[in-house]
Amino acid sequence: MFALGKWRPCASTLVVLLSVLTACTRTSQMRSMTLLEIKTADANPETRGQRVSTTAQVTYSDPEWNLLFLQDAKDGVYIAPPANDDLMAGDEVRINGSTGQPSAIVEGAQFSVLQRNATLPKAIAVADAAEFPNYPSRFVSTTATVHWAGIRNGRATLDAISGGTGFQAVVFPSSGADLPRVGSQISISGVAAAVYGSEGKIEKLQLLTPSARFIHVLTRGPADPFALPVTTVPELQHTPLGALVHVAGPVAETPSALLIKNGTQAVPIQLREDIPARITLADVAGFWTGQTIADAMLRPRGQQMPEHSDVERLIQLKKMTAEEAAKHHTIHVQAVVTYFDPYWHLLFLQDDSAAAFVNATGLGIVLRPGDRVDVTGISDPGDFAPVIGKPIITVIGHAPLPAPVQLDVVHGDLNEADSIRCTFRGIVHTARVRGNHTILKLEAGQTALEIDFPMLMDGAQLVDKEISVTGALGILFNDRRQAVGHQIFVPGPEFMKVMDSKERPHAPVTIASLRRYSPNSDEYHSVTVTGTVVASGGKKVFFVQDETAGVQVRTVGDAEVADGDRVSVRGFILPGEYSPVLEDAVAERLSAGPLPRPQNITGKMAFEG
């Protein structure tokens, strides 16, 4: 039997209850903390699990590489970015979550943006890149000399020296066109970081720079390092350390080093790229360290083969059949570089008779449009037309680029047009990135070409604009050596001209009005229609109907729409078999809804469309 009465807790029970209540309070109440305080709490197992809130600023964000760095007044950290990360450098954010494992900083982090595009924290000035590890994940600045600039792993990248220590600067978002020249003296800011090896040792110092606007050129480097005055080997002893120098002479390979000679004296060369073994005379541009020429680039000098060869003009190569080119006839020509891509190993040359493609794999030198080169090699059948294989290339000067032909892929002769320098004008339908290249789809009437730039650019801003490009014509082919399309390789944005830079209005039009005569109609730029999705033909094809008619839509990416959805579609008009089609379209889902009421039709109406 239990007697009913008032329960009185003992002292020990009260202690237990207070302990439980204290723990509950600690885990349930949100505490405002700095990043440094959160890191301290993470390091102590007894203080993990606290609900915390902090405010910080984004100093670097790269969602594709899963990188997000934050900084407040006292510290900087790396934190795993949220799903659907749209954060950008300068955003002020609040993060709510819990203290936990030190590597996570904040577990279960929830982000909210308080302010967009605020001023970044004042950078900590460091005199030497060796100081980067003293300020991990903090925003720092330094002055440096650019030793290399280009695209690496799809990101604009600089290799530079600051205070005698080398580091790599990754600039994102940015394109290769934004980077300073080799030899430039710069001031650069970014987040101090490092790449660590398996044993926990630093393998590479890094600076993560949130945009090219955080790079300021103090002294611009030369447009062409090989145009610098030639310095003799004896003169190097009086050259300032770190200076960009140009040396010319015989090249000799020893078991321990590659040397460039000047009389009886020689200095070692540290090349960025391997070179063909047969080069014996060259120009070298690099940075003088006091003992070697470091981060050097090399251009062969002089003719590398006997004067007589089977092919001495490019037209002789282009007249060969695939079977004849496979006999590997010797080639010795002089021509002008019209396109060079060191990343995809593409090289196009043109002389006064024809143009040709050169397999540039392992070439190991830097070329620019307009370089006049001496080329030796052998004929090769290529995949569509004969090409130059196993090339040895010497830069012998600079020449005007050949006048471009106006490309006509409908009526033109492909045999004559292959590899030729040409110009083409049309409307940009799409822009995408492939590795470290920007690819535009350019259309003019019923003609569509791919335009390939060997660099990252903001191609999205060119969509729906009319542009003119000049570059080398490449033929797309199948495995039977048959042409199936065309592309133009454009060396850089300086070979592109925007013909209409004005923003065009995109007021919705009715589907029935597409391709009908109107004094103000424009069939070349995009149009916008609004309607209801009535059927899906796959991930990138669906049908839209408004109160006047229906149209097939072909989207650039997968269309996240369902039957009955109300959508706005922006696309380009393409003649269909019976009615117009919208291609290269982008669809915006406005709302869900019912399908339109079906119309009664006769068999004759269905047969006639």
TAJOUR-V438634 format. One record per backbone hydrogen bond with DSSP energy under -1.0 kcal/mol. NH is the residue of the N-H (numbers start at 0). CO is the residue of the C=O. If there is no record, write none. Layout:
((NH:CO) (NH:CO))
//
This chain:
((13:9) (14:10) (15:11) (16:12) (17:13) (18:14) (19:15) (20:16) (21:17) (22:18) (23:19) (24:20) (25:21) (26:22) (27:23) (28:24) (30:50) (32:52) (37:33) (38:34) (39:35) (40:36) (41:37) (42:38) (46:43) (48:98) (51:96) (52:30) (53:94) (55:92) (56:70) (57:90) (58:68) (59:68) (61:66) (65:62) (66:61) (68:59) (69:76) (70:56) (71:74) (76:69) (78:67) (89:57) (90:87) (91:114) (92:55) (93:111) (94:53) (95:109) (96:51) (97:106) (98:49) (103:100) (105:103) (106:97) (109:95) (111:93) (113:91) (114:91) (117:89) (123:138) (125:140) (128:161) (130:127) (131:128) (133:130) (134:131) (136:191) (137:134) (139:189) (140:123) (141:187) (143:185) (144:160) (145:183) (146:158) (147:158) (149:156) (151:154) (154:151) (156:149) (157:168) (158:147) (159:166) (160:144) (161:164) (164:161) (166:159) (167:204) (168:157) (169:206) (170:155) (171:208) (177:174) (178:175) (182:145) (183:180) (184:218) (185:143) (186:215) (187:141) (188:213) (189:139) (190:207) (191:137) (192:205) (194:203) (196:200) (199:196) (202:194) (203:194) (205:192) (206:167) (207:190) (208:169) (213:210) (214:211) (215:186) (217:184) (218:184) (226:223) (227:224) (230:245) (236:233) (237:234) (238:235) (241:287) (242:239) (244:285) (246:283) (248:281) (250:279) (251:258) (253:256) (258:251) (259:266) (260:249) (261:264) (264:261) (266:259) (268:257) (269:292) (271:295) (278:275) (281:248) (282:298) (283:246) (284:296) (285:244) (286:293) (287:242) (288:291) (292:267) (293:286) (295:269) (296:284) (298:282) (300:280) (310:329) (315:312) (317:313) (318:314) (319:316) (324:320) (325:321) (326:323) (327:324) (330:376) (331:310) (332:374) (334:372) (335:349) (336:370) (337:347) (338:347) (340:345) (345:340) (347:338) (348:355) (349:335) (350:353) (355:348) (357:346) (358:387) (359:344) (362:359) (369:336) (370:367) (371:396) (372:334) (373:393) (374:332) (375:391) (376:330) (377:388) (378:328) (379:386) (386:379) (387:356) (388:377) (391:375) (393:373) (394:299) (395:371) (396:371) (398:369) (404:420) (406:422) (411:407) (416:412) (417:413) (418:472) (419:416) (421:470) (422:404) (423:468) (425:466) (426:442) (427:464) (428:440) (431:438) (433:436) (436:433) (437:452) (438:431) (439:450) (440:429) (441:448) (442:426) (443:446) (446:443) (448:441) (449:485) (450:439) (451:487) (452:437) (454:452) (458:456) (461:458) (463:427) (464:461) (466:425) (467:496) (468:423) (469:494) (470:421) (471:488) (472:419) (473:486) (475:484) (477:481) (480:477) (483:475) (484:475) (486:473) (487:449) (488:471) (489:451) (494:491) (495:492) (496:467) (498:465) (499:465) (508:527) (513:510) (515:512) (520:517) (526:570) (528:568) (530:566) (531:544) (532:564) (533:542) (534:542) (536:540) (541:552) (542:534) (543:550) (544:531) (545:548) (550:543) (552:541) (553:581) (554:539) (555:584) (558:538) (560:558) (563:532) (564:561) (565:590) (566:530) (567:587) (568:528) (569:585) (570:526) (571:582) (573:580) (580:573) (581:551) (582:571) (584:553) (585:569) (587:567) (589:565) (590:565) (605:601) (606:602) (607:603))
//
